[in-house]
Amino acid sequence: MKTFYKVFLIVFVVSIAVSFYAIDWQAGFLADDNTKYIFSISSGILGIIVVYILHLWSKLTEKK
């Protein structure tokens, strides 16, 4: 995996971890106060998926 992808992978994982830490679990997962953290977690997961897809595409071009 290229260093470029590793950097973004670390950024997304740290973003997800911070969002999980910031959620108010007493209020409930889908409470209005937690929606910004839920969106942050979902965008971090989507970012990890995109980094994985880009990594796979880069491996396909190397084989040719």
N, C-alpha and C positions, 0 to 999 in steps of 0.2 A: 504494500500500500504506500502510495506516495506521501511525502511529508505534508503536502497541501491538504490531502484528505484527512490525515491524522489530526491536523490542527483543528479542522472544522468538526471532526468527530469528538474531540475533547471539549470544544466549545459547546456543542449540543448536549453532551452528557452532563457537563457542569450546569448548564441552564436547566436541565430537567431536575437535577439534584437540588438546586436552589429553590425551584418552584415547589418540589415536594416538601421541602423544609418549611416554606412560607405558608403552606395551606393550613387554615384553621380547621383542624379535624373535629373540634367540638361543635362547630357550626354546621358541619355536614359537607360532604364532598361537592355537591352541586349548589351550594348556597351562593347568593349574589356576591358576597365578598370574595369568594374563591374563583369566580369565573375568569379573572385575568390570569390566574395561575394555571387553570385548566387549559386555557388557550396557549399559554407558554409551553406547557408540557406537550400538548398535541403538536405544536409547531416544532418542538425539539425532536419528537419522534419522527415527524415527517422529514425533518432535515437529515436525520440518521438514515432513513430509507433512501433519500436522494443521494447522499454520499455513497452508500453501498451500490446503488445503481450506476453512478458515475465511475466507481472503482471497477465494476464489472465491465462497463463499456471500454474503459481504458485497457483492460486485460484483453479484450477482443481485438482491439486494434494492434496490440503488440504482436499477436500471433501471425498476422498477415505479412 
